[in-house]
Amino acid sequence: MRGGMVVVSPCSIQGVFLGCEFGVAALYVWAVGLLAAGQSSTMTGTYAGQYAMEGFLNLRWKQWQRLLVTRSIAILPTLLVTFFEGIENLTEMNDLLNVLMSVQLPFAVIPLLTFTNSKPIMGMFANSIPSKVISMVISLMVIGVNFFFVAIFFKARLVNHLVAHISVAIIFTLYVSFIFYLAYFAIRRDPHCRRHKPPQEAIALETCASVTADDKKLVNNMEVEILYQSGCDNPALNDEDILSLPQRA
């Protein structure tokens, strides 16, 4: 704000403004921070692409091939916009990317909180009650602030037409409804506690299958301790199931 007026400056001249106001050192601090933010974003995207390709798609590529593909996907749109439209349009594209990430934020934060709060998944590393409350409050604040800026972005660029307003209202209603459904599903139940056997049960099966019939008393004690370690109310196995497993000679 200068002279009582709010001035919105593009990213390309913000460093120059800081240098003029606070000295040349501020210009270099801004440049280093901007470079670090870009590297952090690129590394995050690279790792995400690596895990998606290796885990979901089962693609085993060499490291240099993976880096080449993921970084090319990340930088090629920027180079194309710069080459065909000019560097002055990068600010508009940056704003659009920020809006896109803001829209996607709830679909990353809500599942993350659900998994980190789950004892069957995290075990002893699950969030405590104070951590749950603090993380949920901070997440709601961040999501709310992002919604506010998304609304400002669309309000400034939305065409003053009834059909456009109705379309945005319908899309926004569906979007918010899905977020509430996601939050309700996360709070309503823990799907891993009842539908999936926790890793401790697999350990119990392997342990019980590796002992002889003379060790039934030891097996009985071990399976009770291991199965109830996960915190599930209804463990999938009981004493009869464990002892009826084929014994290893």
C-alpha positions as CSV (number, residue, x, y, z in Angstrom):
1,M,0.0,0.0,0.0
2,R,1.4,3.4,-1.1
3,G,-0.3,6.7,-0.6
4,G,-3.5,5.0,0.7
5,M,-3.7,2.9,-2.5
6,V,-3.3,-0.8,-2.8
7,V,-0.8,-1.6,-5.6
8,V,-0.6,-5.1,-7.0
9,S,2.7,-5.8,-8.6
10,P,3.8,-8.8,-10.7
11,C,6.3,-11.2,-9.3
12,S,9.0,-10.0,-11.8
13,I,9.3,-6.5,-10.2
14,Q,8.6,-7.3,-6.5
15,G,12.3,-7.9,-6.0
16,V,13.1,-4.5,-7.5
17,F,10.6,-2.9,-5.2
18,L,12.1,-4.5,-2.1
19,G,15.6,-3.5,-3.3
20,C,14.5,0.2,-3.7
21,E,12.7,0.2,-0.3
22,F,15.1,-1.7,1.9
23,G,18.4,-1.8,0.0
24,V,20.2,-4.1,-2.3
25,A,20.5,-6.9,0.3
26,A,16.7,-7.3,0.3
27,L,16.8,-7.9,-3.5
28,Y,19.3,-10.8,-3.1
29,V,17.3,-12.2,-0.1
30,W,14.2,-12.1,-2.3
31,A,16.0,-13.8,-5.2
32,V,17.4,-16.6,-3.0
33,G,14.0,-17.2,-1.4
34,L,12.3,-17.3,-4.8
35,L,14.9,-19.8,-6.1
36,A,14.5,-22.0,-3.0
37,A,10.7,-22.0,-3.3
38,G,11.0,-23.0,-6.9
39,Q,13.5,-25.8,-6.1
40,S,11.3,-27.1,-3.3
41,S,8.2,-27.2,-5.6
42,T,10.2,-28.9,-8.3
43,M,11.6,-31.5,-5.9
44,T,8.2,-32.2,-4.5
45,G,6.7,-32.7,-7.9
46,T,9.7,-35.0,-8.9
47,Y,9.3,-37.2,-5.8
48,A,5.5,-37.3,-6.3
49,G,6.0,-38.4,-9.9
50,Q,8.6,-41.0,-8.8
51,Y,6.3,-42.6,-6.2
52,A,3.3,-42.5,-8.6
53,M,5.3,-44.2,-11.4
54,E,6.9,-46.8,-9.2
55,G,4.0,-47.5,-6.8
56,F,0.8,-47.1,-8.9
57,L,2.1,-47.7,-12.4
58,N,4.9,-50.1,-11.5
59,L,7.4,-48.4,-13.8
60,R,11.0,-48.9,-12.9
61,W,13.0,-46.2,-14.6
62,K,16.6,-45.0,-14.1
63,Q,16.9,-41.9,-12.0
64,W,18.1,-39.7,-14.8
65,Q,15.2,-40.8,-17.0
66,R,12.7,-40.1,-14.2
67,L,14.2,-36.7,-13.6
68,L,14.2,-35.8,-17.3
69,V,10.5,-36.7,-17.8
70,T,9.2,-35.1,-14.6
71,R,11.2,-31.9,-14.9
72,S,10.3,-31.6,-18.6
73,I,6.6,-31.9,-17.8
74,A,7.1,-29.2,-15.1
75,I,9.1,-26.7,-17.1
76,L,7.8,-27.1,-20.7
77,P,4.5,-25.3,-20.2
78,T,6.4,-22.3,-18.7
79,L,8.8,-22.2,-21.6
80,L,6.0,-22.4,-24.1
81,V,4.1,-19.5,-22.5
82,T,7.2,-17.4,-22.3
83,F,8.1,-18.1,-25.9
84,F,4.7,-17.5,-27.5
85,E,3.1,-15.0,-25.1
86,G,6.0,-13.2,-23.5
87,I,7.3,-13.1,-20.0
88,E,4.7,-10.6,-18.8
89,N,2.0,-13.3,-19.0
90,L,3.9,-15.5,-16.5
91,T,2.4,-13.6,-13.6
92,E,-1.1,-14.5,-14.8
93,M,-0.2,-18.1,-15.2
94,N,1.4,-18.1,-11.7
95,D,-1.9,-16.8,-10.3
96,L,-3.8,-19.5,-12.1
97,L,-1.5,-22.2,-10.7
98,N,-1.9,-20.8,-7.2
99,V,-5.7,-21.0,-7.6
100,L,-5.5,-24.6,-8.9
101,M,-3.3,-25.6,-6.0
102,S,-5.8,-23.9,-3.6
103,V,-8.7,-25.8,-5.1
104,Q,-6.8,-29.1,-4.7
105,L,-5.6,-28.4,-1.2
106,P,-8.5,-30.0,0.7
107,F,-8.1,-33.3,-1.2
108,A,-4.6,-33.5,0.1
109,V,-5.0,-32.2,3.7
110,I,-8.1,-34.2,4.7
111,P,-6.8,-37.7,3.8
112,L,-3.4,-36.8,5.3
113,L,-5.0,-35.9,8.6
114,T,-7.1,-39.0,8.5
115,F,-4.1,-41.3,8.0
116,T,-1.9,-39.6,10.6
117,N,-4.7,-39.7,13.1
118,S,-5.3,-43.4,12.6
119,K,-3.8,-45.8,15.1
120,P,-4.1,-48.9,13.0
121,I,-2.0,-47.2,10.3
122,M,0.4,-45.1,12.3
123,G,0.6,-47.2,15.5
124,M,2.6,-45.4,18.2
125,F,3.3,-42.5,15.8
126,A,-0.4,-41.5,15.5
127,N,-1.3,-37.9,16.4
128,S,-2.2,-37.2,20.0
129,I,-5.5,-35.5,20.8
130,P,-3.8,-32.0,21.2
131,S,-2.0,-32.6,17.8
132,K,-5.3,-33.5,16.2
133,V,-7.1,-30.4,17.4
134,I,-4.2,-28.1,16.5
135,S,-3.7,-29.6,13.0
136,M,-7.5,-29.5,12.3
137,V,-7.8,-25.9,13.3
138,I,-4.8,-24.9,11.3
139,S,-6.0,-26.9,8.3
140,L,-9.4,-25.2,8.5
141,M,-7.8,-21.8,8.6
142,V,-5.5,-22.5,5.7
143,I,-8.4,-23.9,3.6
144,G,-10.6,-20.9,4.5
145,V,-7.9,-18.4,3.5
146,N,-7.4,-20.3,0.2
147,F,-11.1,-20.3,-0.5
148,F,-11.2,-16.5,0.1
149,F,-8.4,-15.8,-2.5
150,V,-10.0,-18.2,-5.0
151,A,-13.3,-16.3,-4.7
152,I,-11.4,-13.0,-5.2
153,F,-9.6,-14.4,-8.3
154,F,-12.8,-15.6,-10.0
155,K,-14.8,-12.5,-9.0
156,A,-12.2,-10.3,-10.8
157,R,-12.2,-12.4,-13.9
158,L,-15.8,-13.7,-14.1
159,V,-17.9,-12.4,-17.0
160,N,-21.0,-10.5,-15.9
161,H,-23.4,-13.0,-17.4
162,L,-26.2,-15.0,-15.7
163,V,-25.1,-18.3,-17.3
164,A,-21.6,-17.9,-16.1
165,H,-22.6,-17.2,-12.6
166,I,-25.0,-20.1,-12.5
167,S,-22.3,-22.5,-13.8
168,V,-19.8,-21.3,-11.2
169,A,-22.4,-21.7,-8.5
170,I,-23.2,-25.3,-9.5
171,I,-19.5,-26.2,-9.8
172,F,-18.8,-24.6,-6.4
173,T,-21.7,-26.4,-4.7
174,L,-20.6,-29.8,-6.0
175,Y,-17.0,-29.0,-5.0
176,V,-18.0,-28.0,-1.4
177,S,-20.4,-31.0,-1.1
178,F,-17.6,-33.4,-2.1
179,I,-15.3,-31.8,0.5
180,F,-17.9,-32.2,3.2
181,Y,-18.5,-35.8,2.1
182,L,-14.7,-36.5,2.3
183,A,-14.6,-35.0,5.8
184,Y,-17.7,-36.9,6.9
185,F,-16.3,-40.1,5.6
186,A,-13.0,-39.5,7.4
187,I,-14.7,-38.8,10.7
188,R,-17.4,-41.5,10.5
189,R,-15.2,-44.5,10.4
190,D,-11.7,-45.8,10.0
191,P,-11.8,-48.1,6.9
192,H,-8.5,-49.8,7.7
193,C,-9.6,-51.0,11.1
194,R,-12.3,-53.3,9.9
195,R,-11.7,-53.9,6.2
196,H,-8.0,-54.5,6.2
197,K,-5.8,-56.6,8.4
198,P,-3.1,-54.5,10.1
199,P,0.5,-55.5,9.6
200,Q,0.6,-57.0,13.2
201,E,-1.9,-59.7,12.1
202,A,0.4,-60.7,9.2
203,I,3.3,-61.0,11.8
204,A,1.0,-63.2,14.0
205,L,0.2,-65.5,11.1
206,E,3.9,-65.9,10.1
207,T,4.9,-66.4,13.7
208,C,2.2,-69.0,14.4
209,A,2.9,-70.9,11.2
210,S,6.6,-71.3,12.1
211,V,6.2,-73.0,15.4
212,T,5.4,-76.6,16.2
213,A,2.3,-78.1,17.8
214,D,4.1,-78.3,21.2
215,D,4.2,-74.5,21.4
216,K,0.5,-73.9,21.4
217,K,0.6,-72.1,24.8
218,L,3.3,-69.7,23.5
219,V,1.3,-69.1,20.3
220,N,-1.9,-68.3,22.3
221,N,-0.1,-65.7,24.4
222,M,1.7,-64.1,21.4
223,E,-1.4,-63.8,19.2
224,V,-3.4,-62.1,21.9
225,E,-0.6,-59.5,22.5
226,I,0.1,-58.9,18.8
227,L,-3.5,-58.7,17.6
228,Y,-4.7,-56.2,20.2
229,Q,-1.6,-54.1,19.7
230,S,-3.2,-52.4,16.7
231,G,-6.0,-50.9,18.7
232,C,-8.9,-52.5,16.6
233,D,-12.0,-53.3,18.6
234,N,-12.8,-56.5,16.6
235,P,-9.6,-58.3,15.6
236,A,-10.1,-60.5,12.6
237,L,-8.5,-63.6,14.2
238,N,-9.2,-65.5,17.5
239,D,-7.5,-68.3,19.4
240,E,-9.2,-71.0,17.4
241,D,-8.2,-69.4,14.1
242,I,-4.6,-69.1,15.1
243,L,-4.3,-72.7,16.5
244,S,-6.0,-74.2,13.5
245,L,-3.3,-72.9,11.2
246,P,-1.1,-75.6,9.5
247,Q,2.0,-76.1,11.6
248,R,5.4,-76.1,10.2
249,A,7.5,-79.2,10.8
